[in-house]
Amino acid sequence: MKILCPRCERRIKPTQSDGLTGSGGMLIKRLMERSDPHYVCEWCGKIPLDEFPDNVKRWYYIETYLMVVVLLAAIGIVVTITVITAQID
């Protein structure tokens, strides 16, 4: 999704942090980044989420909820496989 700075109308990207790697680690890292929602404009600096239009905020929250659902589903699958494997042995 193309996000424009509400102040200068230039294209911006969400903040990215270094840290966890791997597919599970990346999902956890993305969820941790969402605990402090803001974007950084190269020209205007840090921009909090509440300055953006409603459609950007809505998309942000939809993505966050989808990531939580995927994370919970992945945990459920791992637990299920672990339980089934333990019962077979």
Helices and strands as residue ranges (DSSP letters): E 3-4, E 11-14, H 23-33, E 38-41, E 45-48, G 49-51, H 54-88
